[in-house]
Amino acid sequence: MVEKEEIEKPLPEKQRVEGEPTAAFKGAAWSALFIGVIAYLIGLYNADMQLNEKGYYFAVLVFGLYASVSLQKAVRDKEEGVPVTSIYYGISWFALIIAISLMGIGLYNAGSITLSEKGFYGMSFVLSIFAAITIQKNIRDTQRARENE
C-alpha cells in the first residue's frame, strides 16, 4: 500500500478585523518612523557641528517623539471617554508645541549649517513626529478592533 503523503495546510492568517489598519499601512508607518529617525541621526552624526549642538538636536527629536505620542494618546483617550485630566491634556499640547518650537528656533538660529541641511533636519523631524503619531493611532485602532471582535 502506498501511503498518501499528508499535505500540510498553511496556518490560517489572522484575519483583519473591521476598523483595524491594514498591514501595509502599519508597515508604511513603521517604515516612515525608521527612515525619519535614522536619516536624522545619520545627518547628526555626519554634521560639522559641536557635540553640544548635536545633543540639542537629538534631545529635541526624542522630546518631540514622546510629546507627539503622549498627545495622541490623550486626545484618543478623551475621544473614547477615558478620563484624562485637563492638566495632562494641556501639558501634552504644550510639550509638542515646545518641541516643534525648539526645532524651529534652533534651525533658524543655526549659523553653522546650510539652508539645505536645515530643510533636511526639519523634514526628517516632521516625518518622524507624524510617523510616531500614526503608529500610536494604529496600535490603538488594532487594540480596539480586536476587543470588539
N, C-alpha and C positions, 0 to 999 in steps of 0.2 A: 504494500500500500504506500502510496506517495502522500506524505503529509502536506497539507496545504500550508503554505508559508503565510504566517499571520502578517497582515499589513497593519503597520502602526498608524493609527489615526492621529493626526496632529491635534494637539490640545486646542480646545476652542479658545479663541482670543476673547479677552474680556470685552464685552460689548460696550460701546459708548452709550451713556445714559443721556436722555433728553436734558439739555441745559449744560452739559459738560463740554468744555472746549475740545476741539479735535486734537489728535496727536501732532498733526502738522503745525497747528497754531501754538501748541505748547513748545514744540521744538523750535519754532521760529523765535519765540520769546526768549527761551534759554540761549539760543544762538546769538541773539542781539545783545543779551547781557554779557556773554563771554567776549564777543567781538568788541563791544564798547569798553569793557574794563581792561581787557588785555591790550587793546590798542592804546588806551590812556596810559597804562603802566609802562608799556614799551616806549611811548613818547616821553614819559618822565625819565625813564632810565637813560635814554639817549639825549636828553635835553642838556644844553650847556647852561645850567643854572646852579646856584649854590644848593647845598644839601638842605638847608632850612627852607628854601623855596619849594624844593621837591616835596618836602614833608608837609608844607602848607597845602599844596595841590592834592597830595594823597589824602590828607585828613579831610579836606573839603569833599572829595569823592566819597569816602566812607560815610561821612556825616550825611551827605545828600542821599545816598542809598538807604541808609537807616531811616532817615526822616521821611522819605517817599513811601517806604513800606509801612511805616507807622501811621502815616496819614491815610493811606489806602485802607488799612485795617480799621482805623477809627471811623472813616466815612462809611465803610461797609457795615460795621457793627451798628452804627446809628440807623442806617437804612433798614437793617434786619431786626431792629427793635432790641438789640443787645445794649444794655446800659453802658454809656460812655460819659464820663464826667466832662463837663464843659471845659474844665482846666486842661485835661488831657487833649481834648479835641483842639483847643486853641493853641496849645504848645506844639501839637503836631503840625498845624498850619504854619506857625511861627518858625519852627525848625526848618521846614522845607524852604520857606521864603528866605530865611537867613542863609541856608546852604547855597541857593541859587544866587543870592546877592553877593556872597563871599566869592563865588566863582567869577561872577561878572566884574566885580570891583577889582579882584586880583588880576584878571586878564586885562582889564582896562589900564591898570597902573603898571603892568609888567613892561618895562622898557627894554628888558634883555631878550625878549622873544619877538619873533617876526609876526606880522599880521596873519600869515598862513598858519603858523603854529597856534596862535590864539584861536583861530577858527577850528583847528583840529581838536584842541582841548575842549572848546565849547561844545562842539558836535558830539564828541565821544562821551562827554559828561551827560548831555541831554539824552543820548541814546541809552546810556546805562540807567539813568533815572527812569525813563519811560519803560524800559525792559523790566526793571525791578517792580514797578507798579503793575505791569501786565502779568508777571509771574505770580505776584501775590493774588491778583484777581483770578487767575487760572486755578490756583490752589483752592481758593475759597469756592469757586464755581464747581470744581470737581468734588470737593467735600460735600457741598450742598446737594448736588445731583445724586451722589451716592447715598446720602442719608435719606433722600426722598424716593429711592428706588423701590 
